[in-house]
Amino acid sequence: MTLADVIPSLRSSLPPRGLDRELWPLTTEHGRGGISVGGVPLMEIEQEYGTPAYVLDEADVRERCAAYCAAFGPAQVVYAAKALLSRGLLRWIDEAGMGLAVYSTGQWQLALAAGFPAERVVVHGDVDARGAGRVVIESAADIARLTCTRRPQRQKVMLRLLPAQLGFAKAGLPACPSQDRFGVPTDGAELAELVEEITSNPLLDLVGLDVYLGSQLAQFGGYEHAITQLVAACADLRRSHGVHIEEINLGGGFAVAHTGQETTLPVDPFAARMRRVLALACDRASVQPPRLSVTPGRAIVARAGVALYRVLAVRHEQGHQLVAVDGGLSDNPRPALYGARYTAVLVGRPSTAATVPTTVVGRHDEAGDVLVRDEPLPDDLRPGDLIAVPGCGAYHFPLASNYDLVGRPPLIAVRDGQARVLVRRETLDDVLRRDEA
């Protein structure tokens, strides 16, 4: 018998039993005042900032940073800015001693504006990031861009490789096929030609190899296969070009549970296993072991985030409940893009009603505008109710759009009973100001 069985009114305020630690932010508490995160009741956040809104638990983010830094070493953890980025978040990443991977000029400029150390930044893509610690090269075109006359200083670079036959046996979001993305196969003439071009250029210093295997990957096997191939590439580069590779970056893609049917990749066993595989592969290849680094994004911020929505309409038919909310595709396109699944909880009022399978849809009247599908929620939901969706810290705020000319939600940080705005809500004036015709 649970507390919710003894006091039925608590049912709507408690996430399903046993899922709290896995799905909800570290500081989540459940009591008579409903659900609170960072010591701030979610109802109070809605009353102060409105809906939709993203809530981010600072303590959870810092705890995840500490866990990855403890497992790999702070200098070997490079946060992927594409998962979520703001000045406030950059301060937390900086204070943890981690690096930062940027993928656009906007991310690079925000990092500089926030005072993030440029020497700890790893640059991906077409970004004029002079002074960055490392730049990842995916093609010969990147070399030409890096060595133009506007960039006379010597630059440390890493090569993005495309390992083959990784052996992932379970669902995740594997990287798209090699023919659909840039990078260099781990063997063959293309790698040798690119390395020759890099090593013959006095402005470039090849120091590392980089890979991206996919997203939401919970198995170790694919990463193990990648390490084996990267170490073989290290041995070939040493023999053919006298190059000593100092660093191997396994990328990110580490799984985070968004529902009770999903699994979170455990960082400590993963780090220990990868180090053992690296040591064994290097011993067999007679290669000095390079540093092992990772680029987590979702794994750092996903669990820390909660999205808040107001119910707009409810429809019942044949034991099922359909709920429309004031957000949707414009603030969380992941279900439509990737088939991502989420759970939801009624916040702010007690309910003794039985639960029924409930689908939560957005405001945009699109076939893919479904936020939550067939989750058990009280069958007395009504317009005006507040719904909280956990696991929304990664790829929600960055992917948000102005579809239907809807302003993007605010990002609200909570800690020690205080809430503060990291990024304010986008107003209709903000949206319309760009239309100059």
N, C-alpha and C positions, 0 to 999 in steps of 0.2 A: 504493500500500500504506500502511495506517495502522498506528499503534502497536497498536491492538486486533487487527489481523491478525497482527502479529508475536508479541504476547503475548495469546492468546485469553482468559486469565483476567481481563483488564481490561475485557472487553466489558460486563459487568454494572455496572461502576463509571462508565462513560462515557455521558452522554446522546448521542443520535445526532449524528454528526459534522456540524458546521456550525450546530447549533442552540443551542450554549451561550450565546452573547452575546444571542440573541433571547429565549430562554425562561427562562434560569436567572439567579439573582441575580448582581450584579456581581462579588462576591468568591468565587464558586464555583470550587473547585479539585478536580481529580481525580487521585488518586495511589494508591499501594499501600494506603493506609488508607481507600480509598473516596472518597466525596464529602464535602467540607467546605464550609461557608458561614461567612463571617466568621472564618475560621481555626479553626472548631470542627467536628470530624467529626460528621456526622449520626448515626452510631452512638452517639457519646457523649451526644448530646442525648436519644436514645431511652432510653439506659440511666439517665440522670439524671431525666428528666421523664416517661417513658412515652409511650404512643400512645393515641389520635391526638394530634397536637400540631401547632401552627402555628409555623414558624420564620421570623423576619423579619430580613433583612439591613439593619442600620442604615446602612451605607455606601451601599447601593443607594438607599434612600429619600432620603438626603441628596444623592446625585448627581442623582436625578431632580428634586428641588426646585431644585437649582442650575441644571439645564438649563432648566426652565421660567422661572425668575427671570431668567436671562440672555436668554431669548428675548422675554419680555414686560415685564420689570421686576418686582421683588419685590412692590411695592404693587399690581400688576395681576394677581397670581396668588392665587386664593382656593381653598384646599384644601377639597374636599367631604368633610365629616366622615362622611357615610353610607358611604363606601368602607371605612374602618377608623378606629377612634378609641381612644386610650388616653392616659393622662397622659404617658407617655414619648414617644409619637409627637407629642403636642401640643408638647412641648419642642423637638423637631426642626423642626416647622413654624414655631414662633415664632422660633427662631434663624435660620431662613432669611429671616425678614422677611415672610413671606407672610400673607395673610388666611385666614379660616376661615369656611366656610359651614356653618351648623347647621340641622337640620331637626326638632328636638324639644327639649323642655325638658330632657331628660336630657343631650343633647349640649351645650346651653348651660350647664347647671350644671357639667358636667365641665370645660368650657373655663374657667369662672370658678375652679373648684377648683384647676386646674392653673396659674392665674395668667396665662392667655392674655389679651392686651390686648383689652378689650371693644370699643374703637374700631375694631379690625380684623376684627370679626365681622360677617358678613352673615347675617341671619335669614330663614328660609323657614318658612311654616306658622304654626300657632297656638301661638306661643311668647311668653310674657311676658318679653321680653328687654330690659329697660330699660337704656339706656346703650349698646346695640349701635350699631355704626357705621352700618349700613344695614339696612333691612327691605324685603323684596320683597313687593309687593302683587299679588295675583292676582284680587281681586274687591272689590266694594263692602263686603262684610262685613269684609274686612281693615281698611278705613278706619275703620269703626265701632269695631273692637276697639282700634286704635292710638290713637284720640282719646277714649277713655273718660276719666272724671274721675280715674282712678287713674294716668294717664300725662300729666302736664301739660307735660313738656318737649318741645321741638321735635325732630322725628325726620326724618332723611334717609331717603327711600324710593326704591325702583326699581320699575318696572312690568314684570311678566312678560307678554311678548307672544307671540302664536302666529303665526309666519310661515307663509305658504301656499306650496305648489308649490316645495318645496326641491330636488327633482331628484336625490335619492339614487338611484343606479342599481345599486348592489351591496348585498349582504346586510350587515346590521348589526342593531341593535335600535332601529328608529326609535321616537320617542315615540308614545304612543298617540294616536289621532285627537283632533282638537280638541274634538269633542263629548263626549269621555270624560275631559277634564281641565280644570282652571281656568286662566285666563289671558285675555288680550284679543287679538282679531284685530288685525292691524297697520293695518287701515283700517275705517271704518264708525262708526256713531253710538255704539257701546258705548265705544270708546276715547275719543272726545271727551267723553262724559258722565263717565267716570271721571276723566279729567284735570281737568275742570272742578271736580269734587268735591274733588280733591286740592289744586289750586292755590287754591281759595277757603278752604281750611282753614289757619289760621295756625300750626297745630301740625305741618304736614307740608311737607317741602321735596323736591320731585321732582327728583332729580339723575341718574337713570339708567334704562336699559332693559335687560331681562334676558330670555334665551331658554333653552329646553332643547330640543335637536333629537333626542336619542336616545342610544344607547349602542353602543360598539364600532364607531364610524364612522371609516372610514379615508380617505374621500374629502373633498376640499376643497370640492367644488361646492355642497353643501348649506349650508355655512357662508357661502360667498360670496353665495348668494341671500338668506340671512338678513340679512347686513350691508346689502345693497342695500335691503331692505324696512325695516330699522331706521333707516337714514339718511333714507329717505323719511318715516318717522314723525317723526323729529327735525325735519325741515323743516316738516311740518304743525303740529307743536306750537309751533314758534317763531312761525309765522304766526298761528295761531289763539289762542294763549294767552301768547305772549311767553316761553315756557319755553326755557331753554338746557340741553340734555342734556349732562352732563359725562362720562358713562360709558356704554359699551355692553359688556355681558357676554355672551359667546358660549356660556356654560355649559361643559360638559365633554363626556363621551361619547367621548373620543379612544381609538381602538382600541389594544389591547395584544394581542400574539400569545400564545396559549396552546398552540398546536401549530404544526408546521412549515408548515401550510397557511394560516395566518393572517398578517396584516400589522399591524405597529405604525405608527401615525401618526407621521411624523417632525416633531419639534417645531420645529426651526429653519426649515425650508422653509415649514411651516404658518404660523408667526408672520410671516415675511416676506411671504408671499402675502396674508394677511389685512390687514396694514398697507397694502399696495398697493391692495387692493380698497377698503378704507375711505377712503383718500385720494382715489381716483378718484370714488367715490360722493359724497363730501362736496363735491368740486370741482364735480361736475355739479349738485348740489342747492344750491350756494352756502351750505353749512353749515360752521361751524367744526368741525373734526374732534374728536370726543370721545375720551376715553381708551378703549383697547381692553383689556378684561380677560377672563380665562378662569377656569373652575372645575374643574380636573382633580381627580379622585379616584383612579379605577383607574390612570390613567397615572402616578401618583406611587408607588403601593404594590403594584400587582399583581405585577410581576416580582420584587419583593423577597421574596415569600413562598413557602415550601415547606411542604407538608403531609406528615406522616409517618404511616404506617399499618403495622400488623402483619397478616400473612396469617393467616387463620383456617382456610381450607379451599381445596382445589384440585380441579378436575374437568377431565378431558380427554375430548374426543370429536371425531372426524373433523377432525383438524388444527387444533382450536381449544382454547383454555385458558380456563376460567372460574375466577376467583379471588375469594374473599370476604375482606374485611378488617374490622378492628374499628372502622371509622368509616362514613361514608356520608351519607345524606340529612340527618342531624341536624347535620353539620358542614360539608357542602357541598351545598346544595339547588340550586345553579345549573344543573347538567345537567338536573334534573327541571323547573325553572322555565322555563329559557330555551334548552334544548338545547345548553348550553355543552359544549365538548370540551376534554379535557386529555390529556397524555401522562404516562407513569410510568416509573420506573427502579428496578431492583433495587439495593439498597444493602447493603453490609456483608459480602458473601461473593463469591468468584469463581465464575464459571460458564462452562463451555466448551460448554454446550448450545446447540443451534440455537434461534433465536427463532421463535415462533408467534404468530398473532393472539390477543390476550388481552383479555378483558373483565373489568374490576375492578368488583365490586358491593359494596354496603354490607351492614350487619348487620340492616337493618330489614325485610327480606322484603316490599318494595314494588316494584311494576312499574317505577317511575321511579328506583329507588335504584341508579343506575349512575354510577360516578365516571369510569371510563375505558373506552372502547369500541374493540375491535379494534386495540390498539396492540401492536407487536412486543416481547415479553418472553421471556426464556429459558423453555424448556418444562420445566424442572426445578424450578419454583417449588414451595415446600412450606410447610406451616404453620410459623409462627415467623419467616419471612423478613420483612425490612423493605423497604417500598416508599416511594419519595419521589415526590411529585407537584408539579412546579414551577408557577409562575404563580398561587399561591393567596394572595396578599397582600390582595386586594380582594374584598369581599362574601362572605367565608367566615366569619371571626370575627363580623361584625355580623349575618349571617343565621343563625348557628348557633342551634339550638333544643334543647329538652329532650324531643324526641319519643322515645317509649318510656321516658321518665324516665331518659334518658342525660345525664350531666353534660357541659357544653361543654368543649372542649379548652383548654389553656393557650396563651398567646401568648408566645413566647420570642424575645427580641432577641439577636442575635449581632454581635460586633464585636471585632476585634483579638484573636482567640483566647479571648474571654470570652463566656459565655452568661448572660443574666439574665432573670428573669421580668418581663414587662410586666403581664400579667394571669394570675393563677394558675388552675389547673384547677378547675372547678366540681365539688364533691364531691356524693355522694348525700345527705349531710346538708344541703347547701345547697339541693338540689332539694326535699327533703321538708319543710324548715322552713317553707315557705310554705303547706303544707297544714295548716290549723288546725282542721279539722272533727273 
